[in-house]
């Protein structure tokens, strides 16, 4: 009898904000916490992202009322592993947000090691967040449902992770400055010159500014140019492309600008998770891009997931 495998994902993967069809896989969600206005929320069931970003847009004195995040508790993570054992699973594969974004990945992994004699647990550093992370969990679930061996599942995920992309424009620097990601002279000059960073995740999992461009409109144009370069000559059936956003201010502009570049998304837009968005603010818009391996493309051996 084949091993029963349970797929888990951290809440930053946005599976609950993505199309309903993805929920048929029964992927478990390990929830990161959001603290805002002296209240604590579990991301997902207790915090609507649309309402959250609307509130951030009009927040009075945001510098002194910043939302912040905290990791899932030890007890919450253990509850997922204990439930998997109770439900008769032999193995768990966890897709966690990039280790560069805090200690959640490492905490999930360390607690998993304590279950080594009861449950086989593999924790994958997605090296990204938002729906790019969630899509990896969906892929893992689909492959496991087909009976694909875990070793091959992990290689398929590595293939996708080596090619995944996230591009976004922060329309205002306010939250980046308030959160300390832009400091001193860079923060001052950025505000004075209306600098808008085009942010992306490196393939090592670090979120950084790919380029800095003056004015949001120019930054959106540059994002479209970079996206075209990333897609290259790959056919639309060989990738998934979707809009990512916090608020809709820049998203509407992006949809108009992308027409000039012949860009056509082929997947529904997925809002950025509050955990991710509270660090960037409510004025982000961009793209998520996931390449799909063709049958004629070899499944490369990657590093350990």
ZAPAMI-567179 format. One line per field, with one value per residue: residue number from 1; residue in one letter; chain; x, y, z of N, C-alpha, C in turn. Coordinates in pm, whole numbers. Example, Ala and Ser with C-alpha at 12.3 -4.5 7.8 and 13.67 -1.06 7.14 Angstrom:
<sites>
seq = c(1  2)
type = c(A  S)
mol = c(A  A)
n.c1 = c(1319  1285)
n.c2 = c(-569  -225)
n.c3 = c(780  708)
ca.c1 = c(1230  1367)
ca.c2 = c(-450  -106)
ca.c3 = c(780  714)
c.c1 = c(1320  1290)
c.c2 = c(-330  3)
c.c3 = c(780  787)
</sites>
This chain:
<sites>
seq = c(1  2  3  4  5  6  7  8  9  10  11  12  13  14  15  16  17  18  19  20  21  22  23  24  25  26  27  28  29  30  31  32  33  34  35  36  37  38  39  40  41  42  43  44  45  46  47  48  49  50  51  52  53  54  55  56  57  58  59  60  61  62  63  64  65  66  67  68  69  70  71  72  73  74  75  76  77  78  79  80  81  82  83  84  85  86  87  88  89  90  91  92  93  94  95  96  97  98  99  100  101  102  103  104  105  106  107  108  109  110  111  112  113  114  115  116  117  118  119  120  121  122  123  124  125  126  127  128  129  130  131  132  133  134  135  136  137  138  139  140  141  142  143  144  145  146  147  148  149  150  151  152  153  154  155  156  157  158  159  160  161  162  163  164  165  166  167  168  169  170  171  172  173  174  175  176  177  178  179  180  181  182  183  184  185  186  187  188  189  190  191  192  193  194  195  196  197  198  199  200  201  202  203  204  205  206  207  208  209  210  211  212  213  214  215  216  217  218  219  220  221  222  223  224  225  226  227  228  229  230  231  232  233  234  235  236  237  238  239  240  241  242  243  244  245  246  247  248  249  250  251  252  253  254  255  256  257  258  259  260  261  262  263  264  265  266  267  268  269  270  271  272  273  274  275  276  277  278  279  280  281  282  283  284  285  286  287  288  289  290  291  292  293  294  295  296  297  298  299  300  301  302  303  304  305)
type = c(X  X  X  X  X  X  X  X  X  X  X  X  X  X  X  X  X  X  X  X  X  X  X  X  X  X  X  X  X  X  X  X  X  X  X  X  X  X  X  X  X  X  X  X  X  X  X  X  X  X  X  X  X  X  X  X  X  X  X  X  X  X  X  X  X  X  X  X  X  X  X  X  X  X  X  X  X  X  X  X  X  X  X  X  X  X  X  X  X  X  X  X  X  X  X  X  X  X  X  X  X  X  X  X  X  X  X  X  X  X  X  X  X  X  X  X  X  X  X  X  X  X  X  X  X  X  X  X  X  X  X  X  X  X  X  X  X  X  X  X  X  X  X  X  X  X  X  X  X  X  X  X  X  X  X  X  X  X  X  X  X  X  X  X  X  X  X  X  X  X  X  X  X  X  X  X  X  X  X  X  X  X  X  X  X  X  X  X  X  X  X  X  X  X  X  X  X  X  X  X  X  X  X  X  X  X  X  X  X  X  X  X  X  X  X  X  X  X  X  X  X  X  X  X  X  X  X  X  X  X  X  X  X  X  X  X  X  X  X  X  X  X  X  X  X  X  X  X  X  X  X  X  X  X  X  X  X  X  X  X  X  X  X  X  X  X  X  X  X  X  X  X  X  X  X  X  X  X  X  X  X  X  X  X  X  X  X  X  X  X  X  X  X  X  X  X  X  X  X  X  X  X  X  X  X)
mol = c(A  A  A  A  A  A  A  A  A  A  A  A  A  A  A  A  A  A  A  A  A  A  A  A  A  A  A  A  A  A  A  A  A  A  A  A  A  A  A  A  A  A  A  A  A  A  A  A  A  A  A  A  A  A  A  A  A  A  A  A  A  A  A  A  A  A  A  A  A  A  A  A  A  A  A  A  A  A  A  A  A  A  A  A  A  A  A  A  A  A  A  A  A  A  A  A  A  A  A  A  A  A  A  A  A  A  A  A  A  A  A  A  A  A  A  A  A  A  A  A  A  A  A  A  A  A  A  A  A  A  A  A  A  A  A  A  A  A  A  A  A  A  A  A  A  A  A  A  A  A  A  A  A  A  A  A  A  A  A  A  A  A  A  A  A  A  A  A  A  A  A  A  A  A  A  A  A  A  A  A  A  A  A  A  A  A  A  A  A  A  A  A  A  A  A  A  A  A  A  A  A  A  A  A  A  A  A  A  A  A  A  A  A  A  A  A  A  A  A  A  A  A  A  A  A  A  A  A  A  A  A  A  A  A  A  A  A  A  A  A  A  A  A  A  A  A  A  A  A  A  A  A  A  A  A  A  A  A  A  A  A  A  A  A  A  A  A  A  A  A  A  A  A  A  A  A  A  A  A  A  A  A  A  A  A  A  A  A  A  A  A  A  A  A  A  A  A  A  A  A  A  A  A  A  A)
n.c1 = c(85  58  232  54  26  43  -8  115  102  236  41  95  108  -126  -332  -595  -690  -682  -823  -1115  -1087  -845  -870  -967  -773  -725  -522  -331  -313  -68  -73  43  81  -80  -42  -227  -338  -352  -462  -459  -434  -512  -372  -578  -851  -928  -873  -950  -806  -861  -1015  -826  -611  -742  -786  -525  -455  -576  -488  -431  -144  53  318  342  158  200  127  240  412  408  552  398  284  463  290  81  202  280  27  -63  110  50  -219  -195  -79  -284  -480  -385  -176  138  340  452  461  582  533  697  715  975  1290  1439  1265  1214  1179  1002  1012  1238  1158  937  1072  1254  1082  961  1170  1158  965  1063  1066  808  678  736  876  911  1038  1004  1179  1030  1146  1027  725  371  135  304  440  218  138  337  274  28  111  268  67  -95  82  132  -122  -135  31  304  642  793  1058  1073  870  985  1197  1057  943  1175  1263  1065  1106  1358  1303  1098  926  880  756  722  586  638  429  444  688  646  577  794  994  904  912  1178  1321  1414  1650  1789  1984  1905  1632  1546  1625  1484  1217  1220  1280  1077  1111  1050  1080  1138  1057  1172  1198  1499  1647  1748  1582  1560  1405  1433  1530  1513  1547  1557  1332  1226  915  592  461  668  807  625  620  884  872  708  876  1087  950  878  1132  1193  1002  1065  1083  897  601  258  114  300  356  237  87  13  -156  -30  -110  -167  -332  -567  -488  -240  -265  -472  -356  -137  -261  -345  -103  38  -76  53  277  204  141  -32  -206  -263  -389  -597  -596  -424  -448  -202  -80  -180  31  261  204  183  437  516  313  1  11  107  173  200  350  315  496  511  685  601  695  780  722  940  1147  1415  1402  1575  1835  1827  1943  1912  1579)
n.c2 = c(-120  220  503  739  1079  1403  1739  2050  2407  2730  3014  3237  3159  3209  3042  3036  3270  3240  3098  2892  2627  2525  2445  2193  2012  1987  2108  2164  2447  2634  2887  3219  3496  3815  4137  4412  4732  4683  4431  4077  3863  3561  3481  3463  3319  3520  3770  3973  4030  4233  4426  4483  4606  4831  4965  5020  5207  5443  5484  5660  5827  5619  5550  5512  5320  5076  4761  4438  4121  3778  3458  3132  2955  2718  2521  2535  2447  2188  2078  2041  1838  1636  1593  1490  1243  1125  1107  912  951  889  1049  1388  1679  1997  2318  2610  2964  3179  3137  3363  3552  3552  3356  3142  2921  2780  2718  2548  2339  2252  2166  1962  1776  1662  1475  1260  984  912  1016  1089  1383  1644  1957  2223  2499  2753  2966  3197  3392  3458  3379  3232  3066  2920  2791  2603  2426  2336  2206  2001  1861  1774  1602  1410  1301  1165  959  992  937  1062  1160  1232  1421  1626  1695  1796  2021  2162  2218  2400  2602  2696  2854  3029  3346  3673  3989  4321  4650  4902  5149  5363  5470  5468  5255  5085  5246  5302  5046  5005  4908  5073  5316  5615  5815  5694  5657  5923  6043  5880  5948  6220  6215  6070  5792  5463  5140  4845  4545  4211  3852  3691  3390  3265  3329  3581  3892  4178  4500  4511  4702  5060  5311  5626  5760  5605  5525  5495  5293  5082  5045  4958  4721  4566  4542  4393  4161  4062  3993  3787  3592  3537  3341  3157  2962  3053  2836  2707  2827  2991  3297  3567  3847  4017  4191  4452  4690  4831  5052  5088  4858  4883  5072  4922  4720  4862  4959  4724  4635  4763  4613  4369  4183  3922  3802  3470  3356  3384  3689  3719  3824  3975  3825  3935  3917  3938  4176  4377  4466  4585  4759  4915  4971  4816  4650  4396  4105  3747  3465  3145  2880  2598  2265  2118  1812  1751  1858  1797  1659  1811  1729  1872  2080  1973  1999)
n.c3 = c(0  -89  52  247  190  321  236  338  378  436  544  396  136  1  -88  -4  -107  -370  -679  -632  -716  -634  -377  -358  -313  -46  112  396  616  766  986  981  1206  1234  1365  1450  1523  1802  1811  1753  1476  1301  998  718  807  985  891  639  330  137  276  471  329  230  464  541  347  426  676  971  1083  1010  1062  1335  1380  1265  1113  1219  1207  1331  1403  1346  1635  1839  1933  1749  1511  1584  1619  1359  1268  1453  1390  1134  1188  1341  1146  986  806  647  577  546  353  361  239  276  337  205  361  399  486  756  1062  1030  845  942  1203  1159  1035  1237  1442  1304  1292  1542  1519  1388  1437  1411  1191  856  755  532  476  268  155  -1  -126  -202  -177  -134  -399  -559  -386  -286  -519  -556  -351  -444  -678  -564  -429  -644  -779  -583  -556  -793  -743  -770  -683  -380  -400  -669  -678  -525  -690  -908  -790  -732  -991  -1075  -881  -945  -1155  -1102  -1073  -935  -967  -872  -816  -588  -519  -344  -109  159  351  323  420  683  789  802  586  394  458  611  393  150  186  216  -31  -203  -149  -219  -493  -598  -623  -732  -641  -832  -725  -653  -613  -557  -687  -474  -275  -162  -106  -291  -430  -767  -964  -948  -1020  -1146  -1069  -1051  -1292  -1483  -1358  -1375  -1651  -1684  -1541  -1707  -1927  -1817  -1750  -2003  -2097  -1918  -1981  -2244  -2538  -2470  -2492  -2417  -2307  -2162  -1925  -1624  -1564  -1361  -1210  -927  -628  -386  -299  -542  -687  -839  -988  -1176  -1345  -1435  -1585  -1807  -1913  -1975  -2209  -2413  -2445  -2529  -2337  -2187  -1927  -1804  -1596  -1310  -1114  -801  -478  -264  32  362  552  396  261  457  502  268  202  88  -187  -399  -706  -956  -1100  -1089  -1190  -1316  -1447  -1649  -1672  -1976  -2160  -2313  -2177  -1964  -1634  -1405  -1175  -862  -587  -244  -135)
ca.c1 = c(0  139  228  -40  104  -31  61  89  161  215  -72  144  94  -245  -422  -732  -728  -674  -947  -1172  -1048  -724  -901  -1006  -659  -724  -389  -337  -256  -2  -105  127  0  -70  -78  -267  -425  -361  -530  -382  -516  -456  -389  -674  -991  -959  -827  -980  -698  -912  -1048  -701  -536  -819  -764  -388  -448  -625  -445  -373  -16  98  451  327  51  234  101  359  379  481  552  306  337  508  172  5  273  268  -110  -72  178  -28  -341  -157  -62  -417  -558  -326  -76  273  440  406  547  545  588  704  765  1120  1362  1491  1160  1191  1214  894  1060  1328  1081  861  1167  1308  977  945  1274  1117  868  1131  1037  665  624  837  841  1002  1001  1062  1189  977  1231  935  602  249  80  412  457  99  135  425  197  -71  184  302  -56  -135  173  109  -249  -108  119  444  727  831  1185  1043  793  1078  1272  966  935  1302  1263  982  1166  1473  1256  985  954  787  793  622  621  587  392  491  795  615  585  932  1072  858  956  1323  1385  1488  1694  1882  1989  1827  1491  1523  1636  1375  1096  1237  1285  963  1166  965  1159  1082  1106  1157  1266  1608  1623  1791  1471  1569  1328  1520  1499  1582  1585  1484  1289  1153  770  525  431  791  839  535  672  1006  830  661  994  1159  869  893  1263  1187  922  1138  1000  817  460  171  72  413  374  123  117  -100  -132  -24  -142  -221  -447  -591  -448  -142  -306  -548  -258  -56  -340  -344  33  83  -128  156  385  147  136  -164  -204  -345  -435  -665  -517  -426  -405  -88  -122  -155  162  358  167  199  574  530  210  -117  23  193  114  301  322  373  524  556  704  554  792  731  766  1071  1248  1457  1386  1712  1863  1855  1991  1809  1474)
ca.c2 = c(0  341  597  852  1201  1526  1861  2169  2530  2845  3094  3336  3103  3269  2943  3072  3387  3197  3036  2785  2493  2478  2396  2053  1929  1977  2145  2222  2582  2677  3030  3324  3592  3958  4223  4540  4809  4617  4303  3971  3788  3452  3513  3377  3324  3632  3897  3984  4112  4352  4523  4518  4703  4956  5035  5073  5323  5564  5475  5781  5808  5481  5526  5467  5220  4974  4620  4356  3978  3687  3321  3038  2904  2580  2436  2533  2361  2051  2032  1992  1709  1540  1561  1403  1109  1076  1078  798  985  838  1147  1526  1771  2133  2427  2725  3088  3192  3147  3499  3641  3532  3226  3043  2799  2707  2665  2432  2231  2201  2089  1840  1680  1595  1371  1171  843  887  1072  1143  1522  1720  2099  2287  2645  2790  3073  3299  3390  3486  3260  3148  2964  2834  2709  2489  2331  2276  2112  1885  1785  1709  1492  1305  1237  1076  852  1019  921  1188  1207  1298  1540  1730  1740  1881  2149  2233  2268  2521  2705  2751  2939  3111  3489  3768  4127  4413  4790  4971  5282  5461  5414  5491  5138  5036  5331  5282  4914  5003  4846  5185  5397  5726  5890  5627  5686  6065  6067  5809  6029  6345  6191  5982  5664  5345  5020  4722  4442  4073  3751  3619  3245  3219  3356  3713  3999  4295  4590  4474  4831  5174  5392  5745  5766  5474  5488  5445  5166  4981  5017  4878  4589  4495  4509  4285  4040  4009  3929  3663  3493  3501  3287  3045  2970  3074  2710  2654  2904  3058  3437  3629  3974  4024  4328  4476  4770  4829  5179  5063  4743  4935  5133  4816  4651  4945  4968  4595  4617  4814  4514  4241  4091  3870  3707  3353  3304  3487  3767  3670  3930  3945  3794  4045  3903  3995  4312  4479  4517  4666  4860  4888  5029  4727  4573  4331  3976  3619  3386  3008  2802  2460  2181  2043  1672  1741  1921  1701  1692  1822  1708  1997  2068  1926  2096)
ca.c3 = c(0  -101  162  243  207  349  195  417  324  523  498  301  2  -62  -146  30  -184  -510  -724  -550  -762  -567  -242  -364  -273  101  161  530  623  890  980  1039  1280  1203  1477  1394  1611  1932  1799  1687  1382  1223  857  651  853  1073  834  497  274  69  380  539  249  226  590  539  258  493  816  1027  1151  989  1119  1472  1387  1166  1141  1218  1200  1418  1353  1410  1762  1841  1952  1623  1416  1632  1598  1220  1260  1531  1314  1023  1244  1379  1026  917  705  672  533  531  278  397  158  366  277  198  488  411  536  899  1119  1020  780  1029  1316  1110  1010  1363  1510  1226  1328  1665  1482  1294  1463  1395  1069  765  728  446  475  150  152  -131  -179  -253  -99  -209  -464  -610  -281  -285  -640  -531  -270  -534  -763  -482  -404  -769  -807  -483  -590  -906  -698  -804  -565  -315  -455  -797  -644  -481  -808  -986  -720  -751  -1128  -1075  -797  -1014  -1265  -1059  -1071  -874  -997  -819  -802  -470  -566  -246  -25  301  437  318  510  821  834  811  470  335  571  592  269  46  212  188  -174  -267  -135  -292  -637  -635  -667  -711  -667  -889  -634  -699  -534  -620  -682  -341  -186  -98  -169  -303  -540  -890  -1019  -893  -1133  -1105  -1089  -1062  -1430  -1546  -1294  -1431  -1785  -1671  -1498  -1826  -2008  -1750  -1761  -2139  -2104  -1840  -2054  -2364  -2646  -2420  -2530  -2300  -2243  -2085  -1802  -1564  -1538  -1294  -1142  -782  -590  -253  -339  -686  -749  -945  -1069  -1290  -1437  -1494  -1686  -1928  -1966  -2028  -2345  -2505  -2454  -2571  -2223  -2154  -1816  -1834  -1468  -1232  -1020  -663  -388  -177  169  457  615  303  223  561  494  146  197  6  -321  -478  -815  -1038  -1162  -1051  -1310  -1287  -1568  -1643  -1743  -2091  -2163  -2377  -2091  -1861  -1492  -1358  -1033  -793  -450  -153  -109)
c.c1 = c(88  125  121  36  12  54  17  156  142  110  -33  133  -35  -340  -568  -782  -728  -807  -986  -1121  -926  -754  -944  -893  -645  -584  -404  -263  -198  -5  -3  34  25  -119  -107  -367  -457  -443  -440  -477  -439  -478  -481  -813  -1027  -924  -851  -877  -747  -943  -922  -626  -610  -797  -623  -377  -487  -584  -382  -245  36  233  441  215  73  183  234  318  458  460  436  366  381  387  90  71  261  129  -128  -6  100  -154  -309  -139  -198  -499  -494  -227  61  379  374  510  496  613  582  759  916  1184  1421  1392  1128  1220  1111  941  1144  1255  1002  953  1218  1205  953  1048  1239  1021  931  1097  890  610  738  794  951  952  1078  1062  1148  1062  1149  819  487  210  185  441  340  93  227  353  92  -5  220  180  -100  -48  152  -20  -234  -15  265  529  774  961  1163  962  886  1163  1186  952  1062  1310  1184  1048  1286  1433  1146  1025  841  840  684  676  557  559  432  592  761  638  725  1021  1034  904  1108  1394  1458  1523  1777  1868  1908  1679  1459  1525  1523  1245  1106  1225  1172  1013  1068  1049  1077  1140  1085  1226  1380  1578  1682  1684  1473  1487  1415  1474  1582  1633  1506  1458  1210  1010  711  501  554  830  752  579  795  973  783  778  1070  1082  882  1026  1261  1110  995  1045  915  669  373  126  182  445  239  167  -6  -58  -124  -48  -177  -348  -460  -542  -351  -184  -382  -455  -177  -132  -347  -206  76  33  -26  266  333  142  -8  -150  -295  -392  -500  -567  -531  -369  -289  -139  -95  -18  270  330  188  341  593  427  103  -110  115  114  226  255  383  387  578  567  658  647  724  786  904  1182  1287  1431  1523  1722  1898  1915  1878  1708  1466)
c.c2 = c(125  429  703  978  1321  1645  1975  2288  2640  2937  3201  3288  3143  3168  2979  3195  3358  3132  2912  2647  2438  2418  2250  1961  1915  2001  2212  2355  2608  2830  3118  3427  3734  4036  4361  4607  4734  4488  4205  3887  3669  3483  3412  3395  3450  3769  3897  4076  4239  4462  4572  4625  4836  5036  5094  5199  5452  5569  5606  5746  5665  5450  5469  5365  5107  4836  4545  4210  3899  3544  3241  2989  2759  2486  2426  2442  2215  1995  1979  1854  1601  1498  1468  1259  1047  1035  971  830  930  945  1283  1604  1911  2230  2553  2847  3098  3211  3287  3592  3620  3389  3117  2913  2716  2647  2542  2313  2168  2119  1958  1734  1603  1480  1261  1024  809  927  1125  1283  1586  1864  2166  2438  2689  2896  3184  3304  3428  3362  3176  3035  2867  2742  2588  2382  2262  2172  1986  1798  1710  1588  1377  1230  1140  960  871  1008  1056  1244  1283  1425  1655  1782  1831  2020  2230  2291  2399  2634  2771  2851  3036  3258  3565  3907  4217  4554  4843  5115  5394  5393  5412  5367  5076  5117  5306  5147  4900  4939  4949  5281  5516  5797  5826  5658  5831  6093  5999  5889  6155  6324  6103  5849  5551  5220  4911  4607  4303  3981  3692  3470  3183  3251  3491  3815  4124  4381  4550  4599  4939  5273  5512  5739  5625  5431  5432  5310  5053  4944  4927  4736  4506  4454  4391  4153  3979  3938  3794  3554  3446  3451  3170  3067  2984  2945  2650  2739  2952  3199  3502  3763  3950  4170  4333  4560  4771  4954  5156  4949  4789  4998  5025  4745  4730  4945  4838  4569  4663  4712  4377  4137  4051  3769  3590  3283  3419  3561  3709  3779  3884  3920  3913  4037  3964  4142  4416  4534  4608  4777  4831  4938  4946  4659  4513  4197  3860  3537  3249  2932  2658  2374  2106  1901  1658  1805  1824  1752  1691  1785  1841  1972  2016  2035  2127)
c.c3 = c(0  22  140  277  223  307  285  349  427  460  398  157  -69  -125  -120  -45  -334  -551  -644  -589  -689  -429  -241  -318  -122  157  297  535  762  890  1053  1104  1234  1324  1422  1487  1740  1929  1725  1602  1328  1076  791  705  930  1013  684  431  205  170  451  461  237  353  595  453  328  640  862  1104  1135  1051  1259  1490  1287  1207  1144  1229  1304  1368  1413  1541  1747  1849  1824  1521  1457  1608  1456  1208  1336  1456  1198  1071  1277  1257  939  806  748  651  520  450  306  301  244  293  290  337  508  479  683  940  1102  957  875  1149  1274  1089  1140  1440  1436  1260  1455  1638  1397  1314  1443  1259  982  724  643  440  362  167  12  -201  -246  -155  -190  -291  -534  -514  -282  -405  -628  -448  -355  -624  -687  -458  -528  -799  -709  -512  -707  -868  -733  -678  -510  -372  -585  -774  -607  -596  -896  -921  -739  -891  -1136  -997  -863  -1122  -1223  -1050  -1000  -905  -943  -810  -675  -509  -472  -155  123  388  436  412  655  877  838  694  385  447  523  459  158  62  175  38  -250  -263  -221  -444  -687  -691  -635  -741  -735  -807  -694  -599  -615  -611  -556  -237  -117  -177  -173  -420  -661  -960  -947  -1005  -1080  -1156  -1106  -1206  -1501  -1488  -1348  -1573  -1777  -1626  -1617  -1915  -1949  -1762  -1900  -2155  -2032  -1914  -2178  -2473  -2601  -2452  -2405  -2232  -2157  -1963  -1751  -1528  -1477  -1233  -992  -743  -442  -273  -490  -758  -864  -1037  -1192  -1392  -1508  -1605  -1817  -1993  -2032  -2170  -2448  -2531  -2499  -2461  -2196  -2040  -1852  -1707  -1392  -1139  -880  -573  -300  -35  261  524  526  279  330  563  374  136  95  -137  -410  -587  -899  -1089  -1083  -1177  -1269  -1419  -1544  -1729  -1857  -2088  -2225  -2295  -1980  -1721  -1430  -1211  -972  -658  -362  -128  36)
</sites>
